[in-house]
């Protein structure tokens, strides 16, 4: 029993001591424990049970010890040393340990952040924000300081697939804070718990200074008086008031902004994908343009003696609807007595003479006989009447094999949609007639690209969770954009191929050594081919180059856009040529679109690892300024929705982000030109209070409260 008593005694003393003394007593008690085993097994069992109980007591003694120290701290008799002025000074010192303090604090953002903590309270003093790892998430992380406590929030991990994050968030009040330490971690002691966090998680906080300044505040008695309620009486006596949110519920504001940020981020992503779809399809407008130019130029529309005749074949086919209605050119093989074109699938011979009268229909006769059997001949509409009369007479004279009834003249003479002079001008560049027909042709050739864009853009929008009606609108807009770009490329190429000046210089270039080395042939077909390619390059790279020269995007963004654009062209040309060899026109567009978009997607993914998009950074800045301004306003729910419509949901957002970059001070531009402008416009819609209403209000107050003059 003596050994049992000795072990208990020394173990108890060891728990009450510290450092080496405690260790020594533990060793002595362990010796007593071992000695007890050699004396008697039953005694050993008793000693073991007691030993375990005392160890458990020792483990819990740390918490008990902390509670005891807290109780002693709470019972200090010395009076608190702080005053109203000293509290302000202490808070000013504390604030200096965070990134933003005083007037530099973005109060709207800080208030937004404070309200994410349970139990948060007080007026914002300082803020050290950290951006979310999720681009579309409006919430910030970091540290915020108020007159009542400090909030810490960090993203612990992020699931790249789901986009969901694990967050650690805690609010540590000043009330009851009695000791702060900064060893490997920042630690704050309360009565029954210790808050601690790694200082590496919050790099924009001076923890050494924060610990020193917090301990000074503790020494002044401020945190103790908060805990006991003494400070509340003091504050009431000195009329110290804190800010409170009395406008639109903060939770509703947060929900509004989070949804608006997410939707806007999705819209920007969909718009970006839409531009790449349009770019990929527009690339093949050049290829389609080349095929088209080969058909209309190979017979020398521009420089040939019969250019007006080729122009008539081309104009009439376009007028009928082109390949969309099986109205295409077929006479490029120059087969004897073959059809010049198909009109809605029917073979047609086209004859155009500039001499007027019946000169055009006469070209269909050889050696006095009609050469085309039952195939009708199409003539300019101003020559139709005389051509019909001529054919009537020829049938009556027996000069039209297979026809004896003069009434068949109407079957063999077809009225063209345009006049003789119209066809003359179609062969020239820059005339109204030429631009009209080329534009109509370009629109027809661009319809597949526009249709494909609609389908692909709609799919992208829906895959990104977009509402169906909005997805339809976005797809429609993208289709119009693609159609316009494609039409522009084909029109440019067609007009360029007809330009005499271009052909003149192309001929000179072909004669140079460089031209010979490149195998350049200065005929209309080649000119059209290069014109289409040049237009594709201009459309692909031109906007980014212009934006870069205007300072609306960075050089890095220019390089990134150029790499992605080049990949789109290269990948699309290869795929378009492969599919187009099997299925002409539409097959070229489909194959090219898929190849171009796939290649540009891969290129962008690779470039994202090296160069971050300007828009991504600008959007983050915009969101921060929006929160900072709008969260502090007294907007009603309706007005809050209106300001979101004017900003996040504005179709100009993509352009605004470039304007922010170009301004040189993106934050100031976002604040003044976008957010403040929207806020001001909403405030101006509020009904003004007239002087008579103010007088009436004064009179009511006078009667109600007995206000004296």
Protein Blocks (a to p, Z undefined) as FASTA:
>chain_A
ZZmmmmmmmmmmmmmmghjllmmmmmmmmmmmmmmmmmomklmmmmmmmmmmmmmmmmmm
mmmmmmmmmmmmmmpmbdcfbdfklmmmmmmmmmmmpmbecjllcfklmmmmmmmpghia
cjdfbdcddddfblklmbdcdddddfkbccddddfbdcfknopacdddddddfehpabdc
dffbccdddfkbccdddfklmmmbcfklmmmmmmmmmmnommmmmmnommmmmmmmnopa
cdddfbdcfklmmmmmmmmmmmmmmmmmmmmmmmmmmmmmmmmmmmmmmmmmmmmmmnom
mlmmklmmmmmmmmmmmmnnpjmnopacfklnopghiafbdeehiacdddddfkgpjlmm
mmmpgghiafkljaccdddfklmmmmmmmmmmmmmnopaghiabfklmmmmpccdfbdfk
lmmmmmpghiaklmmmmmmmmmmmmmmmmmmmmmmmmmmmmmnopafklmmmmmmmmmmm
mmmmmmmmmmmmmmmmmpmklmmmmmmmmmpmklmmnopacbfklmmmmmmmmmmmmmmm
mmmmmmmmnopacfklmmmmmmmmmmmmmmmmmmmmmmmmmmghjlmmmmmmmmmmmmmm
mmmmmmmmmmccfklmmmmmmmmmmmmmmmmpccdfklmmmmmmmmmmpcklmmmmmmmm
mnopamlmmmmmmmmmmmmmmmmmpccddfklmmmmmmmmmmmnopaZZ
